[in-house]
Amino acid sequence: MSPHTETLILTGYDDFHYAQRALREGVCDYLLKTSRPDDIVKAALRAKARILEKR
């Protein structure tokens, strides 16, 4: 609903079905809780860059 919103999911579920469904629904990144901290930060920075590009 908001064009300046990027959705990242941080989850404990590594089921491919959940990730696939989330991506179909417009989630920009699907990360596991076991992801390395720098991967989480990189995903947030990519989301920020996409928001800035939309402006």
C-alpha distance matrix in Angstrom:
0.0 3.8 6.4 8.9 8.3 10.8 11.8 15.5 17.4 20.9 22.8 26.3 25.7 27.0 26.8 25.7 24.0 21.5 20.8 20.6 18.1 15.9 16.1 15.4 12.1 11.0 12.8 14.6 17.7 19.6 22.5 25.3 26.7 29.9 28.3 30.3 29.1 29.2 26.9 24.3 24.7 24.5 21.2 19.8 21.4 20.0 16.4 17.4 19.0 16.0 14.0 17.1 17.5 14.2 15.5
3.8 0.0 3.8 5.5 5.6 9.0 10.9 14.6 17.1 20.4 22.8 26.5 26.4 27.6 27.8 26.7 25.5 22.8 21.7 21.9 19.8 17.1 16.9 17.0 13.9 11.9 13.0 13.9 17.0 19.4 21.9 25.0 26.2 29.2 27.4 29.0 27.4 27.2 25.3 22.6 22.5 22.4 19.4 17.5 18.7 17.7 14.0 14.4 16.1 13.4 10.9 13.8 14.6 11.4 12.2
6.4 3.8 0.0 3.8 5.6 8.3 11.1 14.7 17.6 21.0 23.6 27.3 27.1 27.8 28.1 26.6 25.7 23.3 21.6 21.5 20.0 17.3 16.3 16.5 14.1 11.4 12.7 12.7 16.2 19.1 21.7 25.1 26.6 29.3 27.1 28.5 27.0 26.3 24.3 22.1 21.7 21.0 18.2 16.6 17.2 15.6 12.4 12.7 13.6 10.5 8.4 11.1 11.2 7.8 9.3
8.9 5.5 3.8 0.0 3.8 6.7 10.1 13.2 16.5 19.5 22.6 26.3 26.6 27.3 28.2 26.9 26.4 23.8 21.8 22.3 21.2 18.0 17.1 18.1 15.7 12.7 12.9 12.3 15.2 18.3 20.4 23.8 24.9 27.6 25.2 26.2 24.3 23.6 22.0 19.6 18.8 18.4 15.9 13.8 14.2 13.3 9.9 9.5 10.9 8.6 5.6 8.4 9.6 7.0 7.8
8.3 5.6 5.6 3.8 0.0 3.8 6.5 9.9 12.9 16.0 18.9 22.7 23.0 23.9 24.8 23.8 23.3 20.4 18.7 19.5 18.2 14.9 14.5 15.8 13.2 10.3 9.9 9.8 12.5 15.1 17.2 20.4 21.5 24.4 22.3 23.6 21.9 21.6 19.8 17.1 16.9 16.8 13.9 11.9 13.3 12.4 8.7 9.3 11.5 9.3 7.0 10.6 12.0 9.9 11.3
10.8 9.0 8.3 6.7 3.8 0.0 3.8 6.6 10.1 13.1 16.2 19.9 20.1 20.7 21.8 20.7 20.6 17.8 15.6 16.7 16.0 12.4 11.8 13.7 11.7 8.5 7.1 6.3 8.8 11.6 13.8 17.1 18.5 21.1 18.8 20.3 18.9 18.5 16.4 13.9 14.1 13.7 10.5 9.1 10.8 9.6 5.9 7.9 10.0 7.9 7.1 10.9 11.9 10.8 12.9
11.8 10.9 11.1 10.1 6.5 3.8 0.0 3.8 6.6 9.9 12.6 16.3 16.5 17.5 18.5 17.8 17.6 14.5 12.7 14.3 13.3 9.6 9.9 12.2 10.0 7.7 5.0 5.7 7.0 8.9 11.1 14.2 15.5 18.4 16.6 18.6 17.5 17.8 15.4 12.7 13.8 13.9 10.3 9.4 12.2 11.2 7.9 10.6 13.0 11.1 10.8 14.5 15.5 14.5 16.7
15.5 14.6 14.7 13.2 9.9 6.6 3.8 0.0 3.8 6.6 9.7 13.3 13.9 14.6 16.2 15.8 16.3 13.2 11.1 13.4 13.3 9.5 10.0 13.1 11.6 9.7 6.1 5.9 4.9 6.0 7.5 10.6 12.0 14.7 12.8 14.9 14.1 14.6 12.1 9.3 11.1 11.4 7.8 7.7 11.0 10.3 8.0 11.0 13.4 12.3 12.8 16.1 17.2 16.9 19.1
17.4 17.1 17.6 16.5 12.9 10.1 6.6 3.8 0.0 3.8 6.1 9.8 10.3 11.5 13.1 13.4 13.8 10.4 9.0 12.0 11.7 8.3 9.9 13.0 11.7 10.9 7.3 8.3 6.2 4.8 5.9 8.0 9.5 12.5 11.6 14.3 14.1 15.4 12.7 10.1 12.8 13.5 10.1 10.6 14.1 13.6 11.7 14.7 17.1 16.0 16.5 19.8 20.9 20.5 22.8
20.9 20.4 21.0 19.5 16.0 13.1 9.9 6.6 3.8 0.0 3.8 7.2 8.9 10.3 12.9 13.9 15.0 11.7 10.6 14.1 14.3 11.3 13.0 16.2 15.2 14.6 10.9 11.4 8.5 6.3 4.8 5.5 5.8 9.2 8.8 11.6 11.4 13.5 11.3 8.6 11.7 13.1 10.5 11.1 14.7 14.9 13.6 16.3 18.8 18.4 19.0 22.0 23.3 23.4 25.4
22.8 22.8 23.6 22.6 18.9 16.2 12.6 9.7 6.1 3.8 0.0 3.8 5.4 7.7 10.1 12.0 13.0 9.8 9.7 13.4 13.5 11.3 13.6 16.6 15.8 16.1 12.7 13.8 10.9 7.7 6.3 4.9 5.4 8.7 9.6 13.0 13.6 16.1 13.8 11.6 15.1 16.4 13.8 14.8 18.4 18.3 17.1 19.9 22.4 21.7 22.4 25.5 26.7 26.6 28.8
26.3 26.5 27.3 26.3 22.7 19.9 16.3 13.3 9.8 7.2 3.8 0.0 3.8 6.3 9.1 11.9 13.3 10.7 11.2 14.8 15.3 13.8 16.2 19.0 18.6 19.2 16.0 17.1 14.0 10.4 8.5 5.5 5.4 7.6 9.9 13.3 14.6 17.4 15.3 13.7 17.4 18.7 16.6 17.9 21.3 21.3 20.5 23.3 25.7 25.2 26.0 29.0 30.2 30.2 32.4
25.7 26.4 27.1 26.6 23.0 20.1 16.5 13.9 10.3 8.9 5.4 3.8 0.0 3.8 5.5 8.5 9.6 7.4 8.5 11.9 12.4 11.8 14.2 16.6 16.7 17.8 15.1 16.6 13.7 9.9 9.3 7.0 8.5 10.2 12.0 15.7 17.4 19.7 17.0 15.8 19.5 20.2 17.7 19.4 22.8 22.1 21.2 24.4 26.4 25.4 26.5 29.8 30.4 30.2 32.8
27.0 27.6 27.8 27.3 23.9 20.7 17.5 14.6 11.5 10.3 7.7 6.3 3.8 0.0 3.8 6.2 8.6 7.6 7.6 10.7 12.3 12.1 13.6 16.2 17.1 18.0 15.3 16.2 13.2 9.5 8.7 6.7 9.3 9.8 11.0 14.7 17.1 18.9 15.9 15.5 19.3 19.4 17.1 19.5 22.5 21.5 21.1 24.5 26.1 25.1 26.7 29.8 30.1 30.2 33.0
26.8 27.8 28.1 28.2 24.8 21.8 18.5 16.2 13.1 12.9 10.1 9.1 5.5 3.8 0.0 3.8 5.4 5.6 6.8 8.9 10.3 11.2 13.0 14.8 16.0 17.5 15.5 17.0 14.6 11.1 11.5 10.2 12.9 13.6 14.7 18.4 20.7 22.3 19.1 18.7 22.4 22.2 19.6 21.9 24.9 23.5 22.9 26.4 27.8 26.4 28.0 31.2 31.2 31.0 34.0
25.7 26.7 26.6 26.9 23.8 20.7 17.8 15.8 13.4 13.9 12.0 11.9 8.5 6.2 3.8 0.0 3.8 5.4 5.1 6.0 8.5 9.8 10.6 12.3 14.2 15.6 14.1 15.3 13.2 10.3 11.6 11.4 14.7 15.3 15.5 19.0 21.4 22.3 18.8 18.7 22.2 21.5 18.7 21.4 24.0 22.0 21.6 25.3 26.3 24.6 26.5 29.7 29.3 29.1 32.3
24.0 25.5 25.7 26.4 23.3 20.6 17.6 16.3 13.8 15.0 13.0 13.3 9.6 8.6 5.4 3.8 0.0 3.8 5.5 5.1 6.1 8.5 10.0 10.6 12.3 14.5 13.6 15.7 14.3 11.6 13.7 13.7 16.8 18.0 18.3 22.0 23.9 25.0 21.5 20.9 24.3 23.7 20.5 22.8 25.6 23.5 22.5 26.2 27.3 25.2 26.8 30.2 29.8 29.1 32.3
21.5 22.8 23.3 23.8 20.4 17.8 14.5 13.2 10.4 11.7 9.8 10.7 7.4 7.6 5.6 5.4 3.8 0.0 3.8 5.5 5.2 6.1 8.6 9.9 10.6 12.6 11.1 13.5 12.0 9.1 11.2 11.4 14.2 16.0 16.4 20.0 21.5 22.9 19.5 18.4 21.7 21.5 18.2 20.0 23.1 21.4 20.0 23.6 25.1 23.1 24.3 27.8 27.8 27.0 30.0
20.8 21.7 21.6 21.8 18.7 15.6 12.7 11.1 9.0 10.6 9.7 11.2 8.5 7.6 6.8 5.1 5.5 3.8 0.0 3.8 5.5 5.1 6.2 8.6 9.9 10.9 9.0 10.6 8.9 6.2 8.8 9.9 13.3 14.8 14.3 17.8 19.3 20.2 16.6 15.8 19.0 18.4 15.1 17.3 20.1 18.1 17.1 20.8 22.0 20.1 21.7 25.1 24.8 24.4 27.5
20.6 21.9 21.5 22.3 19.5 16.7 14.3 13.4 12.0 14.1 13.4 14.8 11.9 10.7 8.9 6.0 5.1 5.5 3.8 0.0 3.8 5.5 5.3 6.3 8.7 10.2 9.7 11.4 10.7 9.1 12.1 13.6 17.0 18.4 17.7 21.0 22.6 23.0 19.3 18.8 21.8 20.6 17.3 19.6 22.0 19.5 18.5 22.3 23.0 20.6 22.4 25.7 25.0 24.3 27.7
18.1 19.8 20.0 21.2 18.2 16.0 13.3 13.3 11.7 14.3 13.5 15.3 12.4 12.3 10.3 8.5 6.1 5.2 5.5 3.8 0.0 3.8 5.5 5.1 6.3 8.9 8.9 11.7 11.8 10.3 13.6 15.0 18.0 20.0 19.6 23.0 24.1 24.8 21.3 20.1 22.9 22.2 18.6 20.2 22.9 20.6 18.9 22.5 23.6 21.0 22.2 25.8 25.2 24.0 27.2
15.9 17.1 17.3 18.0 14.9 12.4 9.6 9.5 8.3 11.3 11.3 13.8 11.8 12.1 11.2 9.8 8.5 6.1 5.1 5.5 3.8 0.0 3.8 5.4 5.1 6.6 5.5 8.5 8.6 7.5 11.0 12.9 15.7 18.1 17.3 20.5 21.2 21.9 18.5 16.9 19.6 19.0 15.3 16.7 19.4 17.4 15.5 19.0 20.4 17.9 18.9 22.5 22.3 21.2 24.2
16.1 16.9 16.3 17.1 14.5 11.8 9.9 10.0 9.9 13.0 13.6 16.2 14.2 13.6 13.0 10.6 10.0 8.6 6.2 5.3 5.5 3.8 0.0 3.8 5.3 5.2 4.9 6.7 7.5 7.7 11.5 14.1 17.3 19.1 17.7 20.6 21.4 21.4 17.8 16.8 19.1 17.9 14.3 16.0 18.2 15.5 14.1 17.7 18.4 15.8 17.3 20.7 20.0 19.1 22.5
15.4 17.0 16.5 18.1 15.8 13.7 12.2 13.1 13.0 16.2 16.6 19.0 16.6 16.2 14.8 12.3 10.6 9.9 8.6 6.3 5.1 5.4 3.8 0.0 3.8 5.4 7.3 9.6 11.1 11.4 15.1 17.5 20.6 22.6 21.4 24.3 25.1 25.2 21.6 20.5 22.8 21.4 17.8 19.3 21.4 18.6 16.8 20.3 20.8 17.7 19.1 22.5 21.4 20.0 23.4
12.1 13.9 14.1 15.7 13.2 11.7 10.0 11.6 11.7 15.2 15.8 18.6 16.7 17.1 16.0 14.2 12.3 10.6 9.9 8.7 6.3 5.1 5.3 3.8 0.0 3.8 6.0 9.2 11.1 11.6 15.2 17.7 20.3 22.8 21.7 24.6 24.9 25.2 21.9 20.2 22.2 21.4 17.6 18.3 20.7 18.3 15.9 19.0 20.1 17.0 17.6 21.2 20.7 18.8 21.9
11.0 11.9 11.4 12.7 10.3 8.5 7.7 9.7 10.9 14.6 16.1 19.2 17.8 18.0 17.5 15.6 14.5 12.6 10.9 10.2 8.9 6.6 5.2 5.4 3.8 0.0 3.8 6.1 9.0 10.6 14.2 17.3 19.9 22.3 20.5 23.1 23.0 22.9 19.7 18.1 19.6 18.5 14.8 15.5 17.4 14.8 12.4 15.6 16.4 13.2 14.0 17.5 16.9 15.3 18.4
12.8 13.0 12.7 12.9 9.9 7.1 5.0 6.1 7.3 10.9 12.7 16.0 15.1 15.3 15.5 14.1 13.6 11.1 9.0 9.7 8.9 5.5 4.9 7.3 6.0 3.8 0.0 3.8 5.7 7.2 10.6 13.7 16.2 18.7 16.9 19.4 19.4 19.5 16.3 14.5 16.3 15.5 11.7 12.4 14.9 12.7 10.3 13.7 15.1 12.6 13.4 17.0 17.0 15.9 18.9
14.6 13.9 12.7 12.3 9.8 6.3 5.7 5.9 8.3 11.4 13.8 17.1 16.6 16.2 17.0 15.3 15.7 13.5 10.6 11.4 11.7 8.5 6.7 9.6 9.2 6.1 3.8 0.0 3.8 7.1 10.1 13.7 16.2 18.2 15.7 17.7 17.5 17.0 13.9 12.5 13.8 12.4 8.8 9.9 11.8 9.2 7.4 11.1 11.9 9.6 11.2 14.5 14.3 14.0 17.1
17.7 17.0 16.2 15.2 12.5 8.8 7.0 4.9 6.2 8.5 10.9 14.0 13.7 13.2 14.6 13.2 14.3 12.0 8.9 10.7 11.8 8.6 7.5 11.1 11.1 9.0 5.7 3.8 0.0 3.8 6.3 10.0 12.7 14.4 12.0 14.2 14.4 14.2 10.8 9.5 11.7 10.5 6.9 8.9 11.3 9.3 8.4 12.1 13.3 12.0 13.7 16.7 16.9 17.1 20.0
19.6 19.4 19.1 18.3 15.1 11.6 8.9 6.0 4.8 6.3 7.7 10.4 9.9 9.5 11.1 10.3 11.6 9.1 6.2 9.1 10.3 7.5 7.7 11.4 11.6 10.6 7.2 7.1 3.8 0.0 3.8 6.9 9.9 11.8 10.2 13.1 13.9 14.5 11.1 9.8 12.9 12.4 9.1 11.2 14.1 12.7 11.8 15.4 16.9 15.7 17.2 20.3 20.7 20.8 23.6
22.5 21.9 21.7 20.4 17.2 13.8 11.1 7.5 5.9 4.8 6.3 8.5 9.3 8.7 11.5 11.6 13.7 11.2 8.8 12.1 13.6 11.0 11.5 15.1 15.2 14.2 10.6 10.1 6.3 3.8 0.0 3.8 6.6 8.2 6.4 9.6 10.6 11.7 8.5 7.3 10.9 11.1 8.6 10.7 13.8 13.2 12.9 16.1 17.8 17.4 18.9 21.7 22.4 22.9 25.4
25.3 25.0 25.1 23.8 20.4 17.1 14.2 10.6 8.0 5.5 4.9 5.5 7.0 6.7 10.2 11.4 13.7 11.4 9.9 13.6 15.0 12.9 14.1 17.5 17.7 17.3 13.7 13.7 10.0 6.9 3.8 0.0 3.8 5.2 5.3 9.0 10.7 12.7 10.1 9.1 12.9 13.7 11.8 13.7 16.8 16.6 16.5 19.4 21.3 21.1 22.4 25.2 26.1 26.6 29.0
26.7 26.2 26.6 24.9 21.5 18.5 15.5 12.0 9.5 5.8 5.4 5.4 8.5 9.3 12.9 14.7 16.8 14.2 13.3 17.0 18.0 15.7 17.3 20.6 20.3 19.9 16.2 16.2 12.7 9.9 6.6 3.8 0.0 3.8 5.4 8.3 9.3 12.3 10.7 9.2 12.7 14.4 13.0 14.2 17.5 18.1 17.8 20.2 22.5 22.7 23.7 26.3 27.7 28.2 30.3
29.9 29.2 29.3 27.6 24.4 21.1 18.4 14.7 12.5 9.2 8.7 7.6 10.2 9.8 13.6 15.3 18.0 16.0 14.8 18.4 20.0 18.1 19.1 22.6 22.8 22.3 18.7 18.2 14.4 11.8 8.2 5.2 3.8 0.0 3.8 6.4 8.7 11.5 10.1 9.9 13.3 14.7 14.1 15.9 18.6 19.1 19.6 22.0 23.9 24.4 25.7 28.1 29.3 30.2 32.4
28.3 27.4 27.1 25.2 22.3 18.8 16.6 12.8 11.6 8.8 9.6 9.9 12.0 11.0 14.7 15.5 18.3 16.4 14.3 17.7 19.6 17.3 17.7 21.4 21.7 20.5 16.9 15.7 12.0 10.2 6.4 5.3 5.4 3.8 0.0 3.8 6.3 8.3 6.4 6.8 10.2 11.1 10.7 12.9 15.2 15.7 16.6 18.9 20.5 21.2 22.8 24.9 26.0 27.2 29.4
30.3 29.0 28.5 26.2 23.6 20.3 18.6 14.9 14.3 11.6 13.0 13.3 15.7 14.7 18.4 19.0 22.0 20.0 17.8 21.0 23.0 20.5 20.6 24.3 24.6 23.1 19.4 17.7 14.2 13.1 9.6 9.0 8.3 6.4 3.8 0.0 3.8 5.5 5.3 6.6 8.9 10.0 11.0 12.8 14.5 15.6 17.1 18.8 20.3 21.6 23.2 24.9 26.1 27.8 29.6
29.1 27.4 27.0 24.3 21.9 18.9 17.5 14.1 14.1 11.4 13.6 14.6 17.4 17.1 20.7 21.4 23.9 21.5 19.3 22.6 24.1 21.2 21.4 25.1 24.9 23.0 19.4 17.5 14.4 13.9 10.6 10.7 9.3 8.7 6.3 3.8 0.0 3.8 5.4 5.1 6.3 8.6 10.0 10.8 12.4 14.3 15.5 16.7 18.5 20.2 21.4 22.8 24.5 26.2 27.7
29.2 27.2 26.3 23.6 21.6 18.5 17.8 14.6 15.4 13.5 16.1 17.4 19.7 18.9 22.3 22.3 25.0 22.9 20.2 23.0 24.8 21.9 21.4 25.2 25.2 22.9 19.5 17.0 14.2 14.5 11.7 12.7 12.3 11.5 8.3 5.5 3.8 0.0 3.8 5.4 5.0 6.1 8.6 9.8 10.4 12.2 14.2 15.1 16.3 18.4 19.9 20.9 22.4 24.5 26.0
26.9 25.3 24.3 22.0 19.8 16.4 15.4 12.1 12.7 11.3 13.8 15.3 17.0 15.9 19.1 18.8 21.5 19.5 16.6 19.3 21.3 18.5 17.8 21.6 21.9 19.7 16.3 13.9 10.8 11.1 8.5 10.1 10.7 10.1 6.4 5.3 5.4 3.8 0.0 3.8 5.4 5.0 6.2 8.7 9.8 10.5 12.4 14.2 15.2 16.6 18.5 20.0 21.0 22.9 24.8
24.3 22.6 22.1 19.6 17.1 13.9 12.7 9.3 10.1 8.6 11.6 13.7 15.8 15.5 18.7 18.7 20.9 18.4 15.8 18.8 20.1 16.9 16.8 20.5 20.2 18.1 14.5 12.5 9.5 9.8 7.3 9.1 9.2 9.9 6.8 6.6 5.1 5.4 3.8 0.0 3.8 5.4 5.1 6.3 8.7 9.9 10.7 12.5 14.4 15.5 16.8 18.6 20.1 21.5 23.3
24.7 22.5 21.7 18.8 16.9 14.1 13.8 11.1 12.8 11.7 15.1 17.4 19.5 19.3 22.4 22.2 24.3 21.7 19.0 21.8 22.9 19.6 19.1 22.8 22.2 19.6 16.3 13.8 11.7 12.9 10.9 12.9 12.7 13.3 10.2 8.9 6.3 5.0 5.4 3.8 0.0 3.8 5.4 5.1 6.2 8.7 9.9 10.5 12.3 14.3 15.4 16.5 18.4 20.2 21.5
24.5 22.4 21.0 18.4 16.8 13.7 13.9 11.4 13.5 13.1 16.4 18.7 20.2 19.4 22.2 21.5 23.7 21.5 18.4 20.6 22.2 19.0 17.9 21.4 21.4 18.5 15.5 12.4 10.5 12.4 11.1 13.7 14.4 14.7 11.1 10.0 8.6 6.1 5.0 5.4 3.8 0.0 3.8 5.4 5.0 6.1 8.6 9.7 10.4 12.4 14.3 15.2 16.4 18.6 20.3
21.2 19.4 18.2 15.9 13.9 10.5 10.3 7.8 10.1 10.5 13.8 16.6 17.7 17.1 19.6 18.7 20.5 18.2 15.1 17.3 18.6 15.3 14.3 17.8 17.6 14.8 11.7 8.8 6.9 9.1 8.6 11.8 13.0 14.1 10.7 11.0 10.0 8.6 6.2 5.1 5.4 3.8 0.0 3.8 5.4 5.1 6.2 8.7 9.9 10.7 12.5 14.4 15.4 16.8 18.9
19.8 17.5 16.6 13.8 11.9 9.1 9.4 7.7 10.6 11.1 14.8 17.9 19.4 19.5 21.9 21.4 22.8 20.0 17.3 19.6 20.2 16.7 16.0 19.3 18.3 15.5 12.4 9.9 8.9 11.2 10.7 13.7 14.2 15.9 12.9 12.8 10.8 9.8 8.7 6.3 5.1 5.4 3.8 0.0 3.8 5.4 5.1 6.2 8.7 9.9 10.6 12.4 14.3 15.6 17.0
21.4 18.7 17.2 14.2 13.3 10.8 12.2 11.0 14.1 14.7 18.4 21.3 22.8 22.5 24.9 24.0 25.6 23.1 20.1 22.0 22.9 19.4 18.2 21.4 20.7 17.4 14.9 11.8 11.3 14.1 13.8 16.8 17.5 18.6 15.2 14.5 12.4 10.4 9.8 8.7 6.2 5.0 5.4 3.8 0.0 3.8 5.4 4.9 6.2 8.7 9.8 10.5 12.3 14.4 15.6
20.0 17.7 15.6 13.3 12.4 9.6 11.2 10.3 13.6 14.9 18.3 21.3 22.1 21.5 23.5 22.0 23.5 21.4 18.1 19.5 20.6 17.4 15.5 18.6 18.3 14.8 12.7 9.2 9.3 12.7 13.2 16.6 18.1 19.1 15.7 15.6 14.3 12.2 10.5 9.9 8.7 6.1 5.1 5.4 3.8 0.0 3.8 5.4 5.0 6.3 8.7 9.9 10.5 12.5 14.6
16.4 14.0 12.4 9.9 8.7 5.9 7.9 8.0 11.7 13.6 17.1 20.5 21.2 21.1 22.9 21.6 22.5 20.0 17.1 18.5 18.9 15.5 14.1 16.8 15.9 12.4 10.3 7.4 8.4 11.8 12.9 16.5 17.8 19.6 16.6 17.1 15.5 14.2 12.4 10.7 9.9 8.6 6.2 5.1 5.4 3.8 0.0 3.8 5.4 5.1 6.3 8.7 9.9 10.8 12.8
17.4 14.4 12.7 9.5 9.3 7.9 10.6 11.0 14.7 16.3 19.9 23.3 24.4 24.5 26.4 25.3 26.2 23.6 20.8 22.3 22.5 19.0 17.7 20.3 19.0 15.6 13.7 11.1 12.1 15.4 16.1 19.4 20.2 22.0 18.9 18.8 16.7 15.1 14.2 12.5 10.5 9.7 8.7 6.2 4.9 5.4 3.8 0.0 3.8 5.4 5.1 6.3 8.7 10.0 11.0
19.0 16.1 13.6 10.9 11.5 10.0 13.0 13.4 17.1 18.8 22.4 25.7 26.4 26.1 27.8 26.3 27.3 25.1 22.0 23.0 23.6 20.4 18.4 20.8 20.1 16.4 15.1 11.9 13.3 16.9 17.8 21.3 22.5 23.9 20.5 20.3 18.5 16.3 15.2 14.4 12.3 10.4 9.9 8.7 6.2 5.0 5.4 3.8 0.0 3.8 5.4 5.1 6.2 8.7 10.1
16.0 13.4 10.5 8.6 9.3 7.9 11.1 12.3 16.0 18.4 21.7 25.2 25.4 25.1 26.4 24.6 25.2 23.1 20.1 20.6 21.0 17.9 15.8 17.7 17.0 13.2 12.6 9.6 12.0 15.7 17.4 21.1 22.7 24.4 21.2 21.6 20.2 18.4 16.6 15.5 14.3 12.4 10.7 9.9 8.7 6.3 5.1 5.4 3.8 0.0 3.8 5.4 5.0 6.3 8.9
14.0 10.9 8.4 5.6 7.0 7.1 10.8 12.8 16.5 19.0 22.4 26.0 26.5 26.7 28.0 26.5 26.8 24.3 21.7 22.4 22.2 18.9 17.3 19.1 17.6 14.0 13.4 11.2 13.7 17.2 18.9 22.4 23.7 25.7 22.8 23.2 21.4 19.9 18.5 16.8 15.4 14.3 12.5 10.6 9.8 8.7 6.3 5.1 5.4 3.8 0.0 3.8 5.4 5.2 6.6
17.1 13.8 11.1 8.4 10.6 10.9 14.5 16.1 19.8 22.0 25.5 29.0 29.8 29.8 31.2 29.7 30.2 27.8 25.1 25.7 25.8 22.5 20.7 22.5 21.2 17.5 17.0 14.5 16.7 20.3 21.7 25.2 26.3 28.1 24.9 24.9 22.8 20.9 20.0 18.6 16.5 15.2 14.4 12.4 10.5 9.9 8.7 6.3 5.1 5.4 3.8 0.0 3.8 5.4 5.3
17.5 14.6 11.2 9.6 12.0 11.9 15.5 17.2 20.9 23.3 26.7 30.2 30.4 30.1 31.2 29.3 29.8 27.8 24.8 25.0 25.2 22.3 20.0 21.4 20.7 16.9 17.0 14.3 16.9 20.7 22.4 26.1 27.7 29.3 26.0 26.1 24.5 22.4 21.0 20.1 18.4 16.4 15.4 14.3 12.3 10.5 9.9 8.7 6.2 5.0 5.4 3.8 0.0 3.8 5.5
14.2 11.4 7.8 7.0 9.9 10.8 14.5 16.9 20.5 23.4 26.6 30.2 30.2 30.2 31.0 29.1 29.1 27.0 24.4 24.3 24.0 21.2 19.1 20.0 18.8 15.3 15.9 14.0 17.1 20.8 22.9 26.6 28.2 30.2 27.2 27.8 26.2 24.5 22.9 21.5 20.2 18.6 16.8 15.6 14.4 12.5 10.8 10.0 8.7 6.3 5.2 5.4 3.8 0.0 3.8
15.5 12.2 9.3 7.8 11.3 12.9 16.7 19.1 22.8 25.4 28.8 32.4 32.8 33.0 34.0 32.3 32.3 30.0 27.5 27.7 27.2 24.2 22.5 23.4 21.9 18.4 18.9 17.1 20.0 23.6 25.4 29.0 30.3 32.4 29.4 29.6 27.7 26.0 24.8 23.3 21.5 20.3 18.9 17.0 15.6 14.6 12.8 11.0 10.1 8.9 6.6 5.3 5.5 3.8 0.0
